[in-house]
């Protein structure tokens, strides 16, 4: 491991070098990020999953950067042009673009105006001009004329091309100009001539100006999309006079008849070479930063959606709304088993409103349905009206609107077809909608995270980077919650730390042949997992109602001896896990003293204590439960300043979309979220939050409502 890189990582991430080194060593030894975060806290100083992942990312970047530095130094040295100064400059560069700037003058060039001029013997004339002689005679220029350079004008033009490329290849100049662009550049977008934007999607960017250093990520991505769709033209407006003046101050040191040629070369160099190149770099960097921020927003929204608390032990009716083809209903019991599939036609063209209400009432009565989960797609609000009317006389049942994003993707997938081969896509979708309310995490892991629909401009970012980030987020959530090894589907098991497809297949096959797994020890004895996979995964797999009470906790098997030592120390046993007596005793122990007496590190001891107090704890229970309803709201019911309660469906750079019960989610702009200054709405809001909000604008024509979270009456 490179110590200099380790030091850079520790400075960048504000952690100790020992922590970075430990994490990298653990990763090198084949440990997964969830395992390290949960079970190697003493070694890492309790770094979390995000910090561990960042250490790995930064290290990989720095290793690749160092490799490129070494390659550049070798390539320059092979030309016999390497100096100590060049070597030091390369090694001190912080970014890849700085290394490439230094290498540019030494790189083998494709055919350019400058390379042609050099080929025609004009490099000497370029050097004379740059030396700023006291005079430049015809005789001096004529020496460079030949069969390819027939006139003095041709000679001077060729020399200026060479000088222009020298200027463009100067790493110091490029660094200054790049910085000037960032500080003073203005992103400009305009509507292209004859462009068609029928829905006026990009209307705010038809004549748009914003400083490069202040432009918001979502605007960068919107402008990029408009440009890609041939609707917008985009450029960076910059004061070229300032840049040319800077170059003149660096290149022109005294009075000389050649200065006018240097000035012409400067103008050409900037206009033809430097300007377009730097503009591409700036826009590329803005795009990359915007993509990264957009992915972070998506990750955070996805995590909050996945961690919405499950509606445990409830029989749920999944309601997939539709008009012409009918609404599909799926009754799912508390174990997610499908009990009934029905279809009703309350809407156009059949309008079987009363018959549909009767079907709903009969299903609620027959299966003791406690919750109805309505998908938020087409015909959702019309279907909500039906459900609301049905429930007026039924006080034991409520309903919730759930996002059905990705439900159709799942319903047509091989996974869904395998589970329900005899059902249509729409009926499978109704089952998914029911299960989303029962356990969002367990159901949503079956869907490609990109299809869940809680991002912004997700199709405009690097799809590889997006997939990797979202998969990491799903894995983090699944491992933090843990799984019941006897009921977990292959879809959720694939996210468990360390588990491979062959390992999952062995677990599923063993379950099918033996009914259930009775203990974690059984997994080891039957060799369902090899030693490394067992170590990495076993702490995240729970055995409910098994032979060992510790198997229901998130205590790792490697700490069972320590756990039993602690229990013995307080005169209790594993059978007492979760009991009031055990909780009382654990609440009164002195952790630092016990840690020394029993030789258990503080991090592990704390985790053992918390697990013993709440053995089957689901930390999702700390999040807000879904909003359950029994009545309906229409846009005609709304009044300005009206107080409502809604569910946050999506958080984006400019605000958040809140489901208040209308066909379209209402928008609360970032400026209306709080009276305090915030950089991003995610500082205050998360997907799944239940919030009190106030109506500040109603547009019935567009069916759009604007909200404020700030009480207008205060």
N, C-alpha and C positions, 0 to 999 in steps of 0.2 A: 504493500500500500504506500502511495506517495504521501509523505508527511506534509509537503507544501500544500497539496490539494486538501488534505484533512484540515489543515489550519484555515484555508480559505472557506471551507464548508462551515466550520465552527463560527467564523466571523460573520458569514452571510446569514446563517440561521440562528445566531446568538445562542449557541450551545457550547459545551466543553468539547475539546478535541477528543477526549477519552470516550465521550458518548458517541460521537460520529464514528470513531474507529471500532467501537464495540458493535454498533449496528451493522457496519459493513462486514465485519468478521462473521456475525451471526447470519447475515444474508448469504455470504460466501459459503457457509457451512450447510446451506439448504433449508434454513428456517424461513417460514413465511412471515409476512408482515403482521397478520392478526395474532399469530403465536407469540412473536416477539413483544408486541404491544401488551398482550394479556399476561404472559407467563415469564417474561424476562425483564420485569420492571426494575429489579435490583441492579441488573447489569447496565440497563440503559438510562437509569434515573427517571423511569416512568414516562418515557417519550410515547406519544400516541401514534396512531396509524398514519395520520397525515404528516407528522414530523419525520417518521421513519421513511415514508415514501419519498419525501422531499430530499432527505439525505441521499438516498439512492439515486434520484434524478440528477441532483447537483453533481454528485460524484461522477456519474456517467458522462455528463456534459464536460466536466473539467478534464476527465481522462481523454475524451475525444479531442478537446481543445489542445491538450498537451501533445497528443499524437500529431495533430496538424502542425503545431509549432515545430516539432522535431523534423517533420517532413519538409517544411519550408526552409528551415536552417540547412538541412541536407541538400536540397535542390539548389539553393543559392551557393552553397559551398562547392558543389560540383561544377559550377560555372566559374569558380575561382574568384568570386566577388564578395565573399563573406568577410565582414569586419566585426570587431568586438561590439561596435556601436549597433550594427544591424542585429546581431545576435541578442544583445541586451533588450533592444526595442521589441523584438519578437517575443522574448520570454516574459516581458513585462505587460504585454497586451492582455486585456481582460476579456475581450470579446473576439469571436471568430472574424468578424468584419474588419477589426483592426489588424489582425494577422494578414488577412487577404490584401488590405491596403498596402502593407509593407512589402508583400510579395509581388504586387502588381508590376513594378518596373522590371522585375527579373523573369516574369512569366513569358513563356513562348507565346508570341502573339499570332493571331490569325492575320490574314491580309488586311491591312488598314492603310489609310492615306499616309500615315507616318512611316509604316514599314516599307511602303513603296518608295517614299522619298529617301529613306536610308539606303535602300537597294540602289537608288539612282545616284548615290554618293553625296547627298546633301547634308549629312550629319555635321560635317565640318563647318558649313556655312551657318547652321543653327547654333553651333557653339560660339562662333564669332559674334553673331547677333546678341547672344545672351551675355557675352563678355562686355557688352556696352562700350565698343571702341569709340575713340574721339571722332573718327570718320569711317565711312564705308564707301570705298571707291568702286567705279565700274570694273576696274581690273580685278579687285578682290572677289567680286561676284562672278565675273567671267571665267575664273578658274574652275568653277563648278558646272559650267555648261558642257553638255555632251549630247550624244545622239538621242537620249531620252529627255534631256532638259535643254530645250533649244533657245529659250529666252531668259532674260534676267527676271521677268515676272514669274516664269515657271519655277526658277530657282528659289526666289523669295517665298513663293507660295508653298513649295515643298518644305523649306526650312521652317516656316510657320506651323505647318502640320506637325513636324517633329517636336517643336517647342510646345505646341498645344497638348501633345500626348505626354510630354515630360511633366507638364503642369498637372495634368489629370492623374498621373501616376504617383504624384507626391502625397504620401500618407499623411503628412502633417497638415497639408492644405485641405485634404478631404475631411479630416477629423474636424477641423475648424468649421468648414462649410456645413457638414452634417449637423453640428451643434447649432449653427446659425439657423438652419432650416427648422430645427425643433423649437427654438426659442421664438422665431419670428415668422415662420411660415403660416399661411392660411389655406386651409382646405376649401376649395371652391367646386361646387357642382352646379351644373346647368342642364336644363331640359334640352335634349338633342333635337336638332331640326328634323321635322317630320316624324318624330318618335311618337308611338302610340301607348298611352297609359290610361286606358279606358276607365279604370276604377279610381284613378288619381291616387294610386298607392304611394307614389313618391312625390306628391304635390309639395310637401314642405322642403324638398330638395331641388325644386326647379330653379331656384336662384338662392343658393345656400352658401354661407361663408362662416367658417369657424377656425379659431387658432389651432394649429397642430397640437400644441401642448395641452389644450383644454378639451379637445373633442371627445365625446363620450363613446365608449365601445360600441353600443348598439347603433349609433349613428354611422360609425365607420363601416359596420357590417351592412347596414341598410344602403349606404351609398355604393358599396362594392356590388351589392346585388343589383341595384338599379343600373350600374355601369355594365355588368355582365348581361343584363337583359336588353342592352342597347337603348335604354331610355335616358340615361344620364351621361354627360361627359364630366370627367373629374380631373382636377389638376391641383397643384400646390402653387399658390401665388407667393412670390418672394421678391424682395427688393434686390434686383440683380446689380444695381449700381453699387450697393454696399459691398457685395461679394467681389465685384471686379476691382473696386478701390482697395479692398484688403489684399488681393493678389498683386496689384500694382505696387503696393507698399512693400511687399515681400520680394518682388522680382526686379523692380526698377530702383537702382541705388544712386544713379548719377545722370547727368545730362549726356545724351548720346543720340546720334542720328538713327540708331537702331531701335530706340524706344518705341517709335510708332509701330514697328513690326511686332515688338513684344506685346504691346497693347492689343493689337489685332489678334495675336495668337491667344491672349488671355480671353478675349471676347469669344473667339471660336471654341476654345477649350471648354469654357463654361457652357456655352449654348449647345454645343454638339456632343460633348463627352460628360462633363461633370454634372451639369444640371439634370439631364434625364436619368443618369445613373443614381444620383443621390435621391431624386424624387421617387424612383422605384424602391430604393432601400427604405426610405422613410415610410412609404405606404405599406411595404411588406412588413415592416416592424410594427406599424400601427395595427395592421390586420392580425399579426400573430398575437400581439398583446390583447386585442379585442376578442380574438378567438379564445384565448386562455381565460379571460374574465367571463366570457359567455359560458364556457364549459364549467367554470367554478359555480356560476349561478345555477346551471342545470344540475350539477352535482348536489348542491345544497338543497334545491327544491326536491330532487329525487329522494335524498336521504330523509327529509321531513315527511314526504308522502309515504315512503316505505315504513316509517316508524309511527304512523298513525295507529293508535291502540286498537287491537282486535276486539270485536264484539263477541266475547267468549260465551260459549254454552247457549247460543241463541239459534232458533230455527228461523231461517231467513227466506223470503220470497224474492228472487231476482227478477227484475222487470226490465226487459229490453224493448224500449218503445219503437213504434213504427206506424206509418199511416196505412198504405194500401195492403201491405203484406201481413198486417196484424202484429200485435204485441206478444212477444214470447215470454212465458212465465216459467220459472224453475224454482221448485221448493227444495231447499237444501237443509238437512238437519244439522245439529250442533257439531257433528263430526265431519261435515262437508259432504256427506253422502246425499245423492240426488234421490228425492222421494217422488217427485211428480213433475211432469212437463206438460204445459197447456199453452193454447193460443187463444187470444181474444181479439175482437175487431171493434173497438170503441170509436174509432175515428173514420174519416172519409176513406173509401166510399160507402162502407157498410153501415157505419154509425150505430153499432149495436151497444149503445151506452149502458142501458139498464141491464141487459144480459151480461155485459162485462163486469158490472158491479156485483152481480149475483155470483159469478164465477169466483171473483176475489173473496167475497164473504164466505163462500163455501170452503175455499182453500184455507183461509185463515182459521175457520172453525175446525176443520178436519185435522189439520196438522199443528194446531196451536201456534200459529205463526206470530212472532213477536215484533219482527222488523221487516219492512219492505225496502229493498235496495233498487232505486230507479236510476238507470243510465242517463247521462246528461246529453245524449245526442238528439237526432231528429225526433220530433214529437214528444220530447221529454216533458215540457211544461203542460202540454195538453194531457199527457198521461198522469202527471202529478195532480191535475185537477180531478181526474177520475179517482185516484187513490185517496185524495183528501176527502172527497164526497163519501167514499166507501167507509172511511174510518170515523166519520162523524158520530156514528153510534157504537163504535168499537173502541173502548178506552185502553184495551190491553195491547194494542199494536200501534207502532209509529213508523214513519218512513224517513229515509235519507236519500239525498241526491249524491251519486258517486260519479267520478270521472270514468267514462268508458273508453278513454284513449287506449288504443292497443288491443282492445277486446276482440275486434275483428281479426287482428293479426294473429292473436292466440287461437281464435276459434277455427282458423283455416290451417293451423300448423299441424305437422305430423304428431306432435305431442297430444293435441286435443283430439285429433282423429283416432289416435290409438286408445285414448281414454273413453271416448264416446263415439265409436264407429257408426252407430245407427242413427245419430242425430244430425240435423242440419246445422250449418254454421251459425244461424241466428239462435238456435236453441242452446248451442254450446256457449254462445255469448251471454245468454241470460244466466247460465250457471256461473260463469266467470264474474258477472256483475254481483251476484249474491255472495260469492266467496270473497270478493273484494271488501265487502263490509265486514265479513266474519274475521278475516285475517289478511289485510292488505299485502303484507310482506310475502306470505306463503303463495298468494295468487299472482302478484306482480312479477315475481322472479321467473315466471314462465314466459314472460314477454321480453323481447329485445328492449333494453332500457331506453333506446332512442325513440321507441314508439309510444312511450308513456305520456309524452306531451306536456312536460313541465319546464321546457327550455325556452330560449329565445334565439332566433336565427340559427337553429341547430343544423340546418342543411347547408349553412354557409361557412361552417368551420371544418377543420381537419377531421374527417370521419374516423380515421385511425386513432387520433388523440382523444376524440370524444368517446369512442367505444372503450378504450383503455381506462379512461377516467370513470365512466359510468359503471363499468364492470368492477372496478376497485370499490366504488361506493356501495354497490349491491353486496359485494363480499364483506365489506366492513359491517354493514347492517346485519347481515345474516349471522355472522360470527359473534357480534355483540349480543344478539338475541338468543342464539343457540337453536338447536333443532331437537325434536323428539325423534330419536333414531328409529323408532318403530312405525312412525307415521310419515316421516319426511319423504317427499317425492324426489326423484332424480333431479328435478329442476332446481330444488333448493339445496340438495346435497352437493351439487357441482360447485357451489360457492363456498363450501366449508373448507377451512384451512387445510391445504395439503392433499385433499382427496382427489384421486385420479378417476378417470372413467372406469377403468378396470376394477378399482377398489369399490366404486359405487355399485357396479354390476354384481360384485360378490356379496355386498350387503343386501341388495334387493333380492338376489337369489336365495340367500340364507333365510331371509325373512319369510319368503314364500314357502320354503320347504319346512321351516321349523315354527311357524306361527309368529314368534316374536323373539327378540334378543333380550335376555334376562339381566345382563350386566355388561359393563365395559370390559371386565375381565374376560368374558365369553368371547368378545371380539378378538382379543389377543390370543386366547387359547386355540380358537378355531382358525387362527391365522388368516382372518379376513383382510387384515392390513399388515404390511411389512412394518418393521420397527420404527422407521423414520416417519412414515405416514401416520402410524398410530400416535406417535409422540406429538405430531403437529396438529392432529384433528380431534383427538379423543376428548379434550376439555370442552369442545364446542358441541358435543353430542350428548344429549341427556337420555337416560333410561328411566322412564316414568313407571312406577309400580314394579320396580325390579327387585333383585335380591340384595342389593347394597344401597342403603339410603344415601350414601355420598354421590351415587351416580346421577342423582337428580340435580345436583349443584353444578356450578361452573368451576369447582375445584379440580385441578388437574390430578390425574392418578399418581403423578410423581410426588404430589404433596399429601397423599392419603396418610402416610406414616406421621407426618407433622400434625395433620388434623386430629388423628386419634390421640397423639401425645397431648394436644391442647385439651381435648375432651376429657381425657383421663385426669389432667391437671385440675379440672374444675369438677371432678367426680361425676361426670355424665358420660353417655355413650352416643354412638351414631343414631340410635333409635330415638334420641331426644331432639334430633334436628328439627328446627322450626317451632319447638315448644316454648311456652311462655317462660318456664323455668330456665331453659337454656338462654333465651333472649335476655332475661334479667341478669343472669350471671355474666354474659358476654358484655352487656352494657356497663358493667361495673369493674371489668378487669383493667389493669394498667398495662397498656400495650407495650410501651418501651421496656418495662420490667420483665413482662412475659417473654418478649422477644429475646432478651439476654438469657433468661433462665432456660428456655426451651431451645435456644439456638435456631430461631426461625427469623429470617430477615423481616423487617418492618412491612415492606410492600406485600409480601406473601401472607404474613400474619393478618394484616388488615383485610386482604381479599378473602381469606379463610373465614374470618369472623363475620364479614358481611354475608358470605354465602351460607353460613350456618344459621344466621338469623332469618334469612329469606331464601330458602333453598331453591325454590322454583321461580324466583323473581323474574319478572318480565319488565325490563326498564322502559318499555314502550308505555307502560301504565302511567309514567310521569308526563306523557304528552297529552294534549287535549283530545277528548273523545269526539267522534263525528257528531255533527249537529243533527239531532233527531227532531222531526216536525210532525204536525198533525193537521196543519192548515196550509193555505196557498196564498201567494201574493202575485198581483199583476201590476203592470206599469201604470194602469189607471188608478190603482190604490195609492200610488206614491204622491207625496207632497214635499215641497222644499223644506229642508231642516228636519225631516222625519227621521226618527231614530230606528235603526234596524240592527239585526244580528245576522252575520254572514260568515261564510267559510272561505278562507284564502285558498284559491285554486292554483295560482301561479304568481311568482315573484320575478320581476324583470328589472332592468336598470332604471327605468323611468317611473316605476310604481308597482302596483299589484292588482291582480284581477280577483274580484270577490264575488262569490256566488251568494246572491241575496234572494234567490228563488225565481228570478226572471229567466227568459229564454237565453239571453246573453249575460255573461258575467259583467259586473260593473267595474269601472276603473277608479282606483284611488291613486292620484298622482303623487310622486315622491314629496312634493311640497305640501301635501295635505295629510301626510302620515303622522307628523309630530311637529310640535312648536320648536323642537331642538334641531340643530344642524346635523344632518346625516349624509354620508357619502353614498350610501346604497340602502334601498328599502329592506334588504335582508338583515340590517342591523336591528330592525324592529319587528319585521314580519317573517313568518315561515309558512310554507305550504301546510295546510291542515289547521292553522290557527282559527279559532272562533273569535270574531271581533265585533265590537259594538261600532257602528258606523252611522253616518248622517248623509242624507241626500242633498247634494248641492247643485245638481243640474239634471234635467230630464229632457231628453230629445225623443219624443214619441215617434217622429218620422223615421229616424234611424234606429229606433229601439235601443238607444244608448243612455246609460245613467252614469253620472259621475258622483263619487263619494268623497267624504272627508272622515278621517278618524279623529279630527279635532272637533270637539263639541262647539257648535256655533253659538250656543246660548251662554257660554261662559265668558 
